[in-house]
Amino acid sequence: MTDAGFNLIPLLIVAATLGSFIVSGLRARSREMSDYGFGGRYIGRVGGGAAIASNWMSAASFLGMGGLLYLQGYYALAYVIGWTGGYVLLLVLMAGQIRRFGKYTAPDFVGARYDSPAARLISAGISITISVIYCTAQFKGIGMLFAWLFGTDYRSGLLLGGAVAVGYVILSGVLGVARNQQLQYTVLIVSFILPLMALAYKLGYFWMLPQFGYGVAIQDLKREFGINFAAPFASGTLFQWVALCFTLMVGTAGLPHVLSRFYVVPNIRDARWSLVWGLFFIALIYWSAPAYAVFARLLEARAGMVPPPAATTGMADIVVIRTAVMGGLPAWMIGILAAGATSAAFFTVAGLLITGAASLSHDIYYRIINPRASEVTKMALAKGAVVVLSAVVLFIALHPPGLIAEITAVAFALAGNTIFPAFLLGIWWGRANRYGAIAGMLTGVVVTFATPLFGGVVPAVADIFPLTSSALFGAPLVVAVMIAVSLLTPPPSEEMRRFLAEQVHGHME
Amino acid sequence: MQQDRERYDVNLFRPRQGYMTGEVAIILAVLLGWGMVNFGFQAVLRLLAETPAGEGIFTRLTFLSFPWHFWFTGQFLPLWFIILCILFNIYIDRHTERHSRRRDRSHD
Protein backbone atom coordinates (compact mmCIF):
# COMPACT_ATOMS: atom_id res chain seq x y z
CA MET A 1 0.00 0.00 0.00
CA THR A 2 1.03 3.55 -0.49
CA ASP A 3 1.31 4.73 3.06
CA ALA A 4 1.93 2.37 5.96
CA GLY A 5 0.06 2.99 9.19
CA PHE A 6 -3.12 4.58 10.36
CA ASN A 7 -4.27 7.73 8.51
CA LEU A 8 -6.23 9.45 11.26
CA ILE A 9 -7.07 12.82 9.68
CA PRO A 10 -8.34 11.36 6.37
CA LEU A 11 -10.30 8.77 8.37
CA LEU A 12 -12.00 11.48 10.44
CA ILE A 13 -12.88 13.43 7.28
CA VAL A 14 -14.34 10.31 5.64
CA ALA A 15 -16.41 9.56 8.76
CA ALA A 16 -17.58 13.18 9.06
CA THR A 17 -18.59 13.27 5.37
CA LEU A 18 -20.64 10.07 5.55
CA GLY A 19 -22.18 11.23 8.85
CA SER A 20 -23.14 14.57 7.33
CA PHE A 21 -24.99 12.81 4.50
CA ILE A 22 -27.07 10.88 7.02
CA VAL A 23 -27.82 14.02 9.07
CA SER A 24 -28.72 16.13 6.02
CA GLY A 25 -30.83 13.24 4.70
CA LEU A 26 -32.71 13.03 8.01
CA ARG A 27 -33.31 16.78 8.01
CA ALA A 28 -34.55 16.65 4.43
CA ARG A 29 -36.85 13.79 5.38
CA SER A 30 -39.07 16.12 7.39
CA ARG A 31 -39.57 18.27 4.29
CA GLU A 32 -40.23 15.61 1.71
CA MET A 33 -41.27 12.04 1.32
CA SER A 34 -38.34 9.67 1.60
CA ASP A 35 -37.74 7.28 -1.25
CA TYR A 36 -36.69 3.67 -1.09
CA GLY A 37 -35.15 3.29 -4.50
CA PHE A 38 -36.17 6.02 -6.94
CA GLY A 39 -38.23 9.14 -6.68
CA GLY A 40 -38.12 12.38 -4.75
CA ARG A 41 -39.20 15.95 -5.41
CA TYR A 42 -38.55 17.74 -8.69
CA ILE A 43 -35.27 19.64 -8.70
CA GLY A 44 -35.06 21.35 -12.12
CA ARG A 45 -32.98 20.51 -15.15
CA VAL A 46 -29.59 21.39 -13.63
CA GLY A 47 -30.50 19.63 -10.39
CA GLY A 48 -31.70 16.66 -12.40
CA GLY A 49 -28.36 16.64 -14.21
CA ALA A 50 -26.48 16.68 -10.90
CA ALA A 51 -28.65 13.76 -9.77
CA ILE A 52 -27.85 11.84 -12.98
CA ALA A 53 -24.13 12.49 -12.48
CA SER A 54 -24.22 11.60 -8.79
CA ASN A 55 -26.13 8.41 -9.58
CA TRP A 56 -23.48 7.57 -12.17
CA MET A 57 -20.28 8.35 -10.26
CA SER A 58 -18.84 5.28 -8.65
CA ALA A 59 -15.50 3.92 -7.54
CA ALA A 60 -14.95 3.06 -11.20
CA SER A 61 -15.09 6.74 -12.18
CA PHE A 62 -13.34 8.04 -9.09
CA LEU A 63 -10.59 5.44 -8.69
CA GLY A 64 -10.74 2.82 -11.43
CA MET A 65 -10.51 5.12 -14.42
CA GLY A 66 -7.43 6.90 -13.06
CA GLY A 67 -5.89 3.49 -12.34
CA LEU A 68 -6.35 2.18 -15.86
CA LEU A 69 -5.09 5.43 -17.40
CA TYR A 70 -2.02 5.13 -15.18
CA LEU A 71 -1.42 1.59 -16.46
CA GLN A 72 -2.45 1.96 -20.10
CA GLY A 73 -2.22 5.66 -21.02
CA TYR A 74 -4.11 6.62 -24.18
CA TYR A 75 -5.71 3.19 -24.54
CA ALA A 76 -7.72 3.73 -21.34
CA LEU A 77 -9.31 6.84 -22.83
CA ALA A 78 -11.71 4.25 -24.27
CA TYR A 79 -13.32 4.33 -20.80
CA VAL A 80 -13.65 8.13 -20.90
CA ILE A 81 -15.20 7.99 -24.37
CA GLY A 82 -17.34 4.91 -23.73
CA TRP A 83 -18.82 6.28 -20.53
CA THR A 84 -19.64 9.67 -22.04
CA GLY A 85 -20.58 8.62 -25.59
CA GLY A 86 -23.07 6.10 -24.19
CA TYR A 87 -25.19 9.01 -23.00
CA VAL A 88 -25.65 10.13 -26.62
CA LEU A 89 -27.15 6.71 -27.42
CA LEU A 90 -29.26 6.87 -24.30
CA LEU A 91 -30.59 10.33 -25.18
CA VAL A 92 -31.35 9.86 -28.85
CA LEU A 93 -32.64 6.30 -28.76
CA MET A 94 -34.24 5.80 -25.38
CA ALA A 95 -34.71 8.66 -22.93
CA GLY A 96 -37.91 10.19 -24.30
CA GLN A 97 -39.42 6.89 -25.35
CA ILE A 98 -38.85 5.23 -21.96
CA ARG A 99 -40.47 8.22 -20.29
CA ARG A 100 -43.48 7.83 -22.56
CA PHE A 101 -43.66 4.07 -22.07
CA GLY A 102 -44.00 4.63 -18.34
CA LYS A 103 -42.05 1.65 -16.99
CA TYR A 104 -38.93 2.57 -15.12
CA THR A 105 -37.11 -0.58 -14.15
CA ALA A 106 -35.65 -2.97 -16.71
CA PRO A 107 -37.79 -5.95 -15.60
CA ASP A 108 -40.95 -3.78 -15.55
CA PHE A 109 -40.28 -2.55 -19.08
CA VAL A 110 -39.36 -5.97 -20.46
CA GLY A 111 -42.27 -7.66 -18.67
CA ALA A 112 -44.79 -5.11 -19.95
CA ARG A 113 -43.44 -4.60 -23.47
CA TYR A 114 -43.11 -8.29 -24.21
CA ASP A 115 -46.06 -9.35 -22.03
CA SER A 116 -44.06 -12.24 -20.67
CA PRO A 117 -43.31 -13.34 -17.07
CA ALA A 118 -40.39 -15.39 -18.41
CA ALA A 119 -38.83 -12.35 -20.11
CA ARG A 120 -39.38 -10.36 -16.91
CA LEU A 121 -37.72 -13.12 -14.86
CA ILE A 122 -34.70 -13.25 -17.18
CA SER A 123 -34.26 -9.47 -17.19
CA ALA A 124 -34.62 -9.42 -13.38
CA GLY A 125 -31.94 -12.08 -13.09
CA ILE A 126 -29.70 -10.10 -15.45
CA SER A 127 -30.32 -6.86 -13.51
CA ILE A 128 -29.40 -8.57 -10.25
CA THR A 129 -26.27 -10.06 -11.82
CA ILE A 130 -25.28 -6.62 -13.13
CA SER A 131 -25.80 -5.19 -9.62
CA VAL A 132 -23.61 -7.92 -8.09
CA ILE A 133 -20.77 -7.44 -10.62
CA TYR A 134 -20.93 -3.65 -10.35
CA CYS A 135 -21.01 -3.86 -6.55
CA THR A 136 -18.00 -6.18 -6.54
CA ALA A 137 -16.00 -3.42 -8.24
CA GLN A 138 -17.23 -0.92 -5.63
CA PHE A 139 -16.30 -3.27 -2.80
CA LYS A 140 -12.83 -3.63 -4.21
CA GLY A 141 -12.49 0.15 -4.12
CA ILE A 142 -13.91 0.30 -0.61
CA GLY A 143 -11.54 -2.46 0.52
CA MET A 144 -8.50 -0.66 -0.86
CA LEU A 145 -9.59 2.66 0.62
CA PHE A 146 -10.20 1.21 4.08
CA ALA A 147 -6.95 -0.73 3.93
CA TRP A 148 -5.17 2.57 3.27
CA LEU A 149 -7.15 4.49 5.92
CA PHE A 150 -6.50 1.91 8.65
CA GLY A 151 -3.09 0.81 7.44
CA THR A 152 -4.14 -2.83 7.07
CA ASP A 153 -4.02 -5.42 4.29
CA TYR A 154 -6.69 -5.56 1.55
CA ARG A 155 -8.63 -8.43 3.14
CA SER A 156 -9.05 -6.68 6.47
CA GLY A 157 -9.85 -3.42 4.71
CA LEU A 158 -12.51 -5.16 2.63
CA LEU A 159 -14.16 -6.87 5.60
CA LEU A 160 -14.18 -3.66 7.62
CA GLY A 161 -15.19 -1.39 4.72
CA GLY A 162 -17.80 -3.86 3.47
CA ALA A 163 -19.38 -4.04 6.92
CA VAL A 164 -19.45 -0.24 7.19
CA ALA A 165 -20.91 0.09 3.66
CA VAL A 166 -23.69 -2.44 4.33
CA GLY A 167 -24.31 -0.83 7.72
CA TYR A 168 -24.60 2.54 5.97
CA VAL A 169 -27.12 1.16 3.48
CA ILE A 170 -29.23 -0.52 6.17
CA LEU A 171 -29.04 2.47 8.53
CA SER A 172 -30.07 4.82 5.71
CA GLY A 173 -32.97 2.53 4.84
CA VAL A 174 -34.12 2.06 8.43
CA LEU A 175 -33.94 5.79 9.20
CA GLY A 176 -35.53 6.64 5.85
CA VAL A 177 -32.67 8.92 4.83
CA ALA A 178 -33.56 10.97 1.75
CA ARG A 179 -30.83 11.19 -0.88
CA ASN A 180 -29.82 14.71 -1.77
CA GLN A 181 -28.04 13.97 -5.00
CA GLN A 182 -27.11 17.58 -5.79
CA LEU A 183 -25.23 17.74 -2.48
CA GLN A 184 -23.66 14.38 -3.25
CA TYR A 185 -22.47 15.56 -6.65
CA THR A 186 -21.08 18.78 -5.17
CA VAL A 187 -19.06 16.77 -2.65
CA LEU A 188 -17.80 14.43 -5.39
CA ILE A 189 -16.71 17.15 -7.81
CA VAL A 190 -15.06 19.34 -5.15
CA SER A 191 -13.24 16.40 -3.60
CA PHE A 192 -11.94 15.30 -7.00
CA ILE A 193 -10.93 18.67 -8.45
CA LEU A 194 -9.57 20.50 -5.38
CA PRO A 195 -6.68 18.06 -4.70
CA LEU A 196 -5.94 18.00 -8.44
CA MET A 197 -5.59 21.79 -8.47
CA ALA A 198 -3.24 21.57 -5.50
CA LEU A 199 -1.19 18.87 -7.23
CA ALA A 200 -0.92 20.88 -10.45
CA TYR A 201 0.15 23.93 -8.44
CA LYS A 202 2.82 21.96 -6.56
CA LEU A 203 4.15 20.42 -9.75
CA GLY A 204 4.29 23.80 -11.49
CA TYR A 205 1.56 23.30 -14.09
CA PHE A 206 -1.48 25.43 -14.92
CA TRP A 207 -3.53 24.83 -11.80
CA MET A 208 -6.65 26.94 -12.27
CA LEU A 209 -8.11 24.48 -14.77
CA PRO A 210 -5.90 21.46 -14.10
CA GLN A 211 -8.03 19.18 -16.30
CA PHE A 212 -6.93 21.25 -19.31
CA GLY A 213 -3.46 22.16 -18.11
CA TYR A 214 -1.67 18.83 -17.80
CA GLY A 215 -0.66 18.62 -21.47
CA VAL A 216 2.80 19.95 -20.65
CA ALA A 217 3.20 17.15 -18.10
CA ILE A 218 2.60 14.55 -20.85
CA GLN A 219 5.33 16.18 -22.91
CA ASP A 220 7.68 16.44 -19.89
CA LEU A 221 7.20 12.72 -19.23
CA LYS A 222 8.30 11.89 -22.75
CA ARG A 223 11.12 14.43 -23.06
CA GLU A 224 12.70 14.01 -19.60
CA PHE A 225 12.00 10.36 -18.85
CA GLY A 226 11.17 8.72 -22.17
CA ILE A 227 7.70 7.66 -20.95
CA ASN A 228 5.26 7.88 -23.85
CA PHE A 229 1.94 8.18 -22.04
CA ALA A 230 0.07 9.23 -25.18
CA ALA A 231 1.14 6.41 -27.56
CA PRO A 232 -2.21 5.45 -29.13
CA PHE A 233 -1.80 1.72 -29.67
CA ALA A 234 0.91 0.78 -27.18
CA SER A 235 -1.50 -1.08 -24.87
CA GLY A 236 -3.99 -2.44 -27.38
CA THR A 237 -4.97 -2.62 -31.03
CA LEU A 238 -7.49 -0.45 -32.86
CA PHE A 239 -9.98 -3.32 -32.73
CA GLN A 240 -9.54 -3.75 -28.98
CA TRP A 241 -9.99 -0.02 -28.42
CA VAL A 242 -13.12 0.19 -30.55
CA ALA A 243 -14.59 -3.00 -29.05
CA LEU A 244 -14.05 -1.74 -25.49
CA CYS A 245 -15.36 1.73 -26.27
CA PHE A 246 -18.47 0.44 -28.08
CA THR A 247 -19.21 -2.05 -25.29
CA LEU A 248 -19.05 0.65 -22.65
CA MET A 249 -21.32 2.87 -24.77
CA VAL A 250 -24.11 0.34 -25.31
CA GLY A 251 -23.67 -0.80 -21.71
CA THR A 252 -24.22 2.75 -20.51
CA ALA A 253 -27.42 2.94 -22.53
CA GLY A 254 -28.55 -0.43 -21.13
CA LEU A 255 -27.57 -0.17 -17.48
CA PRO A 256 -30.72 -0.66 -15.37
CA HIS A 257 -29.93 1.94 -12.71
CA VAL A 258 -29.16 4.55 -15.40
CA LEU A 259 -32.35 3.83 -17.37
CA SER A 260 -34.40 4.27 -14.20
CA ARG A 261 -33.31 7.90 -13.79
CA PHE A 262 -35.99 9.26 -16.12
CA TYR A 263 -38.68 8.51 -13.57
CA VAL A 264 -37.89 11.54 -11.37
CA VAL A 265 -38.35 14.11 -14.13
CA PRO A 266 -41.92 15.31 -14.72
CA ASN A 267 -41.84 15.68 -18.51
CA ILE A 268 -39.89 14.42 -21.48
CA ARG A 269 -38.33 17.74 -22.42
CA ASP A 270 -36.90 18.18 -18.92
CA ALA A 271 -35.72 14.55 -18.95
CA ARG A 272 -33.76 15.23 -22.15
CA TRP A 273 -32.21 18.48 -20.95
CA SER A 274 -31.37 17.00 -17.54
CA LEU A 275 -29.42 14.32 -19.36
CA VAL A 276 -27.31 16.96 -21.13
CA TRP A 277 -26.51 18.61 -17.80
CA GLY A 278 -25.74 15.20 -16.36
CA LEU A 279 -23.31 14.47 -19.19
CA PHE A 280 -21.60 17.83 -18.64
CA PHE A 281 -21.19 17.13 -14.90
CA ILE A 282 -19.81 13.67 -15.66
CA ALA A 283 -17.41 15.10 -18.25
CA LEU A 284 -16.04 17.54 -15.65
CA ILE A 285 -14.71 14.54 -13.73
CA TYR A 286 -13.66 12.57 -16.80
CA TRP A 287 -11.65 15.46 -18.19
CA SER A 288 -9.77 15.45 -14.88
CA ALA A 289 -9.12 11.73 -14.29
CA PRO A 290 -6.26 11.44 -16.83
CA ALA A 291 -4.43 14.27 -15.05
CA TYR A 292 -4.11 12.15 -11.89
CA ALA A 293 -2.61 9.32 -13.94
CA VAL A 294 -0.11 11.61 -15.70
CA PHE A 295 0.93 13.25 -12.43
CA ALA A 296 1.37 9.79 -10.84
CA ARG A 297 3.76 8.74 -13.61
CA LEU A 298 5.60 12.04 -13.37
CA LEU A 299 6.00 11.92 -9.58
CA GLU A 300 7.29 8.34 -9.79
CA ALA A 301 9.74 9.26 -12.53
CA ARG A 302 11.01 12.31 -10.67
CA ALA A 303 11.51 10.20 -7.53
CA GLY A 304 13.46 7.67 -9.61
CA MET A 305 10.87 4.97 -8.94
CA VAL A 306 10.12 2.50 -11.71
CA PRO A 307 7.78 -0.03 -10.07
CA PRO A 308 7.66 -3.50 -11.67
CA PRO A 309 4.49 -4.27 -13.71
CA ALA A 310 3.01 -6.54 -11.03
CA ALA A 311 3.36 -3.77 -8.42
CA THR A 312 1.80 -1.14 -10.69
CA THR A 313 -1.19 -3.39 -11.37
CA GLY A 314 -1.60 -4.05 -7.65
CA MET A 315 -1.72 -0.39 -6.70
CA ALA A 316 -3.39 1.05 -9.84
CA ASP A 317 -6.84 1.13 -8.29
CA ILE A 318 -5.70 3.46 -5.56
CA VAL A 319 -3.30 5.50 -7.66
CA VAL A 320 -5.50 8.61 -7.34
CA ILE A 321 -5.00 8.65 -3.55
CA ARG A 322 -1.39 7.55 -3.93
CA THR A 323 -0.66 10.47 -6.27
CA ALA A 324 -1.97 12.90 -3.67
CA VAL A 325 0.26 11.27 -1.03
CA MET A 326 3.33 11.26 -3.32
CA GLY A 327 2.65 14.87 -4.25
CA GLY A 328 2.96 15.84 -0.60
CA LEU A 329 -0.56 17.24 -0.25
CA PRO A 330 -1.68 18.01 3.32
CA ALA A 331 -3.48 15.21 5.16
CA TRP A 332 -6.79 17.08 5.26
CA MET A 333 -6.79 17.44 1.49
CA ILE A 334 -6.02 13.76 0.98
CA GLY A 335 -8.86 13.14 3.43
CA ILE A 336 -11.23 15.12 1.19
CA LEU A 337 -10.15 13.04 -1.79
CA ALA A 338 -10.64 9.81 0.15
CA ALA A 339 -14.03 11.03 1.37
CA GLY A 340 -15.12 11.68 -2.22
CA ALA A 341 -13.99 8.22 -3.34
CA THR A 342 -15.67 6.53 -0.35
CA SER A 343 -18.89 8.49 -0.92
CA ALA A 344 -18.96 7.58 -4.63
CA ALA A 345 -18.55 3.89 -3.79
CA PHE A 346 -21.07 3.98 -0.90
CA PHE A 347 -23.79 5.78 -2.91
CA THR A 348 -23.37 3.35 -5.78
CA VAL A 349 -23.45 0.34 -3.45
CA ALA A 350 -26.58 1.72 -1.77
CA GLY A 351 -28.34 2.28 -5.11
CA LEU A 352 -27.36 -1.08 -6.56
CA LEU A 353 -28.09 -3.17 -3.48
CA ILE A 354 -31.49 -1.57 -3.02
CA THR A 355 -32.33 -1.95 -6.72
CA GLY A 356 -31.12 -5.55 -6.77
CA ALA A 357 -33.00 -6.39 -3.57
CA ALA A 358 -36.18 -4.70 -4.86
CA SER A 359 -35.88 -6.71 -8.04
CA LEU A 360 -35.58 -9.96 -6.08
CA SER A 361 -38.52 -9.10 -3.87
CA HIS A 362 -40.82 -7.50 -6.48
CA ASP A 363 -39.94 -8.97 -9.87
CA ILE A 364 -39.14 -12.50 -8.78
CA TYR A 365 -40.92 -13.20 -5.48
CA TYR A 366 -44.05 -11.05 -5.83
CA ARG A 367 -44.59 -11.29 -9.59
CA ILE A 368 -43.74 -14.94 -10.05
CA ILE A 369 -43.62 -16.88 -6.78
CA ASN A 370 -46.28 -15.32 -4.56
CA PRO A 371 -48.52 -12.67 -6.16
CA ARG A 372 -50.54 -12.43 -2.94
CA ALA A 373 -47.56 -11.37 -0.82
CA SER A 374 -48.23 -8.35 1.40
CA GLU A 375 -46.19 -5.14 1.32
CA VAL A 376 -44.73 -6.06 4.73
CA THR A 377 -43.53 -9.41 3.42
CA LYS A 378 -42.08 -7.80 0.28
CA MET A 379 -40.24 -5.19 2.34
CA ALA A 380 -38.88 -7.79 4.77
CA LEU A 381 -37.70 -9.88 1.85
CA ALA A 382 -36.04 -6.83 0.23
CA LYS A 383 -34.14 -6.09 3.45
CA GLY A 384 -33.03 -9.71 3.74
CA ALA A 385 -31.98 -9.62 0.10
CA VAL A 386 -29.73 -6.62 0.76
CA VAL A 387 -27.83 -8.70 3.32
CA VAL A 388 -27.65 -11.78 1.08
CA LEU A 389 -26.50 -9.83 -1.98
CA SER A 390 -23.90 -8.04 0.17
CA ALA A 391 -22.55 -11.36 1.36
CA VAL A 392 -22.28 -12.63 -2.22
CA VAL A 393 -20.50 -9.46 -3.32
CA LEU A 394 -18.15 -9.55 -0.33
CA PHE A 395 -17.24 -13.16 -1.07
CA ILE A 396 -16.38 -12.40 -4.71
CA ALA A 397 -14.49 -9.23 -3.77
CA LEU A 398 -12.19 -11.21 -1.46
CA HIS A 399 -10.46 -12.39 -4.62
CA PRO A 400 -11.27 -9.62 -7.10
CA PRO A 401 -11.11 -10.91 -10.68
CA GLY A 402 -9.56 -7.70 -12.07
CA LEU A 403 -9.14 -3.98 -11.71
CA ILE A 404 -12.12 -1.89 -10.63
CA ALA A 405 -12.83 -0.48 -14.09
CA GLU A 406 -12.34 -3.90 -15.71
CA ILE A 407 -14.84 -5.59 -13.37
CA THR A 408 -17.27 -2.75 -14.01
CA ALA A 409 -16.77 -3.17 -17.77
CA VAL A 410 -18.07 -6.76 -17.53
CA ALA A 411 -21.30 -5.41 -16.02
CA PHE A 412 -21.50 -2.99 -18.95
CA ALA A 413 -20.89 -5.79 -21.42
CA LEU A 414 -23.73 -7.81 -19.87
CA ALA A 415 -26.07 -4.81 -20.00
CA GLY A 416 -25.03 -3.99 -23.56
CA ASN A 417 -25.59 -7.58 -24.73
CA THR A 418 -28.96 -8.08 -23.04
CA ILE A 419 -30.91 -5.09 -21.71
CA PHE A 420 -29.80 -2.69 -24.47
CA PRO A 421 -31.05 -4.82 -27.40
CA ALA A 422 -34.26 -5.67 -25.51
CA PHE A 423 -34.97 -1.95 -24.99
CA LEU A 424 -33.77 -0.88 -28.43
CA LEU A 425 -35.98 -3.26 -30.36
CA GLY A 426 -38.72 -3.03 -27.76
CA ILE A 427 -38.97 0.69 -28.45
CA TRP A 428 -38.06 0.91 -32.12
CA TRP A 429 -39.49 -2.26 -33.67
CA GLY A 430 -43.12 -3.05 -33.02
CA ARG A 431 -42.73 -6.58 -34.39
CA ALA A 432 -40.24 -7.63 -31.66
CA ASN A 433 -41.98 -10.22 -29.51
CA ARG A 434 -41.44 -12.19 -26.32
CA TYR A 435 -39.78 -15.15 -28.01
CA GLY A 436 -37.28 -12.86 -29.67
CA ALA A 437 -36.60 -11.03 -26.41
CA ILE A 438 -36.07 -14.25 -24.45
CA ALA A 439 -33.83 -15.80 -27.12
CA GLY A 440 -31.92 -12.54 -27.48
CA MET A 441 -31.30 -12.00 -23.78
CA LEU A 442 -30.20 -15.62 -23.27
CA THR A 443 -27.85 -15.29 -26.26
CA GLY A 444 -26.52 -12.08 -24.70
CA VAL A 445 -25.75 -13.83 -21.43
CA VAL A 446 -23.86 -16.60 -23.24
CA VAL A 447 -21.98 -14.09 -25.40
CA THR A 448 -20.95 -12.01 -22.38
CA PHE A 449 -19.43 -14.97 -20.60
CA ALA A 450 -18.26 -16.74 -23.77
CA THR A 451 -14.57 -16.16 -23.05
CA PRO A 452 -14.48 -17.80 -19.59
CA LEU A 453 -16.95 -20.49 -20.75
CA PHE A 454 -15.51 -21.44 -24.14
CA GLY A 455 -12.30 -19.43 -24.55
CA GLY A 456 -10.16 -22.33 -23.35
CA VAL A 457 -11.64 -24.72 -25.92
CA VAL A 458 -12.00 -22.30 -28.85
CA PRO A 459 -9.34 -19.57 -28.55
CA ALA A 460 -10.98 -17.47 -31.31
CA VAL A 461 -13.91 -16.83 -28.94
CA ALA A 462 -11.64 -14.80 -26.67
CA ASP A 463 -10.61 -12.67 -29.65
CA ILE A 464 -14.16 -12.05 -30.88
CA PHE A 465 -15.89 -11.68 -27.52
CA PRO A 466 -13.27 -10.37 -25.05
CA LEU A 467 -14.72 -10.40 -21.52
CA THR A 468 -14.73 -6.62 -21.07
CA SER A 469 -15.48 -5.80 -24.70
CA SER A 470 -17.89 -8.43 -25.98
CA ALA A 471 -20.68 -6.13 -27.17
CA LEU A 472 -19.06 -4.93 -30.41
CA PHE A 473 -20.06 -8.21 -32.01
CA GLY A 474 -22.31 -9.37 -29.18
CA ALA A 475 -24.98 -6.65 -29.30
CA PRO A 476 -25.48 -6.87 -33.11
CA LEU A 477 -25.61 -10.67 -32.82
CA VAL A 478 -28.29 -10.43 -30.13
CA VAL A 479 -30.26 -7.93 -32.24
CA ALA A 480 -30.05 -10.35 -35.18
CA VAL A 481 -31.24 -13.25 -33.01
CA MET A 482 -34.13 -11.14 -31.70
CA ILE A 483 -35.18 -10.17 -35.22
CA ALA A 484 -34.91 -13.70 -36.60
CA VAL A 485 -36.80 -15.37 -33.74
CA SER A 486 -39.46 -12.64 -33.70
CA LEU A 487 -40.11 -13.04 -37.40
CA LEU A 488 -40.41 -16.82 -37.05
CA THR A 489 -42.97 -16.57 -34.24
CA PRO A 490 -46.35 -14.79 -33.86
CA PRO A 491 -46.30 -10.97 -33.55
CA PRO A 492 -47.04 -9.22 -30.25
CA SER A 493 -50.60 -8.24 -29.42
CA GLU A 494 -52.23 -5.51 -31.46
CA GLU A 495 -52.85 -3.62 -28.23
CA MET A 496 -49.10 -3.35 -27.57
CA ARG A 497 -48.30 -2.39 -31.16
CA ARG A 498 -50.94 0.30 -31.03
CA PHE A 499 -49.62 1.54 -27.68
CA LEU A 500 -46.11 1.78 -29.14
CA ALA A 501 -47.30 3.63 -32.21
CA GLU A 502 -49.66 6.01 -30.46
CA GLN A 503 -48.20 6.59 -27.01
CA VAL A 504 -44.47 5.91 -27.29
CA HIS A 505 -44.00 7.33 -30.76
CA GLY A 506 -46.80 9.87 -30.68
CA HIS A 507 -45.31 13.34 -30.79
CA MET A 508 -47.25 15.24 -28.11
CA GLU A 509 -45.01 16.08 -25.13
CA MET B 1 -56.35 -6.65 -40.56
CA GLN B 2 -53.24 -6.23 -42.68
CA GLN B 3 -54.01 -2.53 -42.94
CA ASP B 4 -54.26 -2.24 -39.14
CA ARG B 5 -50.90 -3.91 -38.74
CA GLU B 6 -49.27 -1.44 -41.07
CA ARG B 7 -51.04 1.40 -39.36
CA TYR B 8 -49.40 0.49 -36.05
CA ASP B 9 -46.07 -0.45 -37.57
CA VAL B 10 -43.10 1.00 -35.68
CA ASN B 11 -39.73 0.63 -37.37
CA LEU B 12 -36.68 2.86 -36.98
CA PHE B 13 -35.79 2.31 -40.64
CA ARG B 14 -39.32 2.78 -41.96
CA PRO B 15 -40.62 5.68 -39.86
CA ARG B 16 -44.30 6.46 -39.90
CA GLN B 17 -45.46 9.55 -41.77
CA GLY B 18 -45.58 12.74 -39.74
CA TYR B 19 -43.66 13.41 -36.55
CA MET B 20 -41.68 10.18 -36.54
CA THR B 21 -40.12 10.81 -39.96
CA GLY B 22 -38.47 14.03 -38.79
CA GLU B 23 -37.57 12.52 -35.41
CA VAL B 24 -35.78 9.58 -37.05
CA ALA B 25 -33.92 11.91 -39.42
CA ILE B 26 -32.56 13.88 -36.44
CA ILE B 27 -31.64 10.67 -34.60
CA LEU B 28 -29.77 9.22 -37.57
CA ALA B 29 -27.90 12.51 -38.17
CA VAL B 30 -26.76 12.59 -34.53
CA LEU B 31 -25.75 8.93 -34.61
CA LEU B 32 -23.74 9.58 -37.76
CA GLY B 33 -21.88 12.43 -36.04
CA TRP B 34 -21.42 10.25 -32.96
CA GLY B 35 -19.93 7.28 -34.82
CA MET B 36 -17.92 8.99 -37.53
CA VAL B 37 -16.10 11.49 -35.35
CA ASN B 38 -15.24 9.03 -32.61
CA PHE B 39 -14.54 5.72 -34.32
CA GLY B 40 -13.56 7.43 -37.57
CA PHE B 41 -10.82 9.40 -35.86
CA GLN B 42 -9.36 6.28 -34.23
CA ALA B 43 -9.30 4.57 -37.65
CA VAL B 44 -7.53 7.57 -39.23
CA LEU B 45 -5.06 7.57 -36.33
CA ARG B 46 -4.27 3.92 -37.11
CA LEU B 47 -4.07 4.52 -40.86
CA LEU B 48 -1.58 7.36 -40.47
CA ALA B 49 0.50 5.57 -37.83
CA GLU B 50 4.17 5.18 -38.64
CA THR B 51 5.10 2.85 -35.78
CA PRO B 52 3.36 -0.16 -34.19
CA ALA B 53 2.57 1.99 -31.13
CA GLY B 54 0.69 4.41 -33.38
CA GLU B 55 3.15 7.32 -33.57
CA GLY B 56 2.49 9.60 -36.51
CA ILE B 57 1.51 13.05 -37.60
CA PHE B 58 -1.25 13.41 -34.98
CA THR B 59 1.04 12.42 -32.12
CA ARG B 60 3.70 14.95 -33.18
CA LEU B 61 1.36 17.92 -33.52
CA THR B 62 0.30 19.67 -30.32
CA PHE B 63 -2.76 21.64 -29.25
CA LEU B 64 -3.04 23.41 -25.87
CA SER B 65 0.29 21.69 -25.11
CA PHE B 66 -1.33 18.26 -25.55
CA PRO B 67 -0.32 15.81 -28.23
CA TRP B 68 -3.06 16.57 -30.76
CA HIS B 69 -4.66 13.10 -30.78
CA PHE B 70 -4.71 12.95 -26.98
CA TRP B 71 -6.47 16.33 -26.81
CA PHE B 72 -8.96 15.25 -29.48
CA THR B 73 -9.90 11.98 -27.80
CA GLY B 74 -9.56 12.87 -24.14
CA GLN B 75 -10.95 16.39 -24.21
CA PHE B 76 -12.74 17.21 -27.46
CA LEU B 77 -14.77 14.02 -27.85
CA PRO B 78 -16.60 14.34 -24.48
CA LEU B 79 -17.30 17.96 -25.45
CA TRP B 80 -18.45 16.79 -28.89
CA PHE B 81 -20.92 14.39 -27.23
CA ILE B 82 -22.30 17.26 -25.16
CA ILE B 83 -22.63 19.40 -28.32
CA LEU B 84 -24.44 16.54 -30.11
CA CYS B 85 -26.85 16.17 -27.18
CA ILE B 86 -27.56 19.92 -27.17
CA LEU B 87 -28.16 19.94 -30.94
CA PHE B 88 -30.41 16.91 -30.64
CA ASN B 89 -32.49 18.56 -27.93
CA ILE B 90 -32.78 21.84 -29.80
CA TYR B 91 -33.91 20.15 -33.01
CA ILE B 92 -36.31 17.80 -31.26
CA ASP B 93 -37.78 20.70 -29.26
CA ARG B 94 -38.36 22.66 -32.50
CA HIS B 95 -39.69 19.60 -34.29
CA THR B 96 -42.12 18.90 -31.47
CA GLU B 97 -43.32 22.51 -31.34
CA ARG B 98 -43.85 22.58 -35.09
CA HIS B 99 -46.03 19.48 -34.96
CA SER B 100 -47.85 20.60 -31.85
CA ARG B 101 -48.79 23.88 -33.55
CA ARG B 102 -50.06 22.01 -36.58
CA ARG B 103 -51.94 19.66 -34.26
CA ASP B 104 -50.57 17.05 -36.58
CA ARG B 105 -51.64 14.01 -34.64
CA SER B 106 -50.36 11.75 -37.36
CA HIS B 107 -51.04 8.67 -35.27
CA ASP B 108 -54.79 9.34 -35.09
Interface residues (C-beta under 8 A of the other chain):
Chain A: Y74 L77 V80 I81 T84 G85 Y87 V88 L89 L91 V92 L93 G96 Q211 F212 G213 G215 V216 I218 Q219 N228 A230 A231 P232 F233 A234 L238 W241 V242 C245 F246 R269 R272 W273 L275 V276 L279 F280 A283 Y286 W287 P290 W428 W429 G430 R431 P491 E494 R497 R498 L500 A501 E502 V504 H505 G506 H507 M508 E509
Chain B: D4 R5 R7 Y8 D9 V10 N11 L12 R16 G18 Y19 M20 E23 I26 I27 V30 L31 W34 N38 F39 Q42 A43 L45 R46 A49 P52 A53 G54 E55 T59 T62 L64 S65 F66 P67 H69 F70 W71 T73 G74 Q75 L77 P78 L79 F81 I82 L84 C85 I86 F88 N89 I92 D93 H95 T96 H99 S100 D104 R105 S106 H107
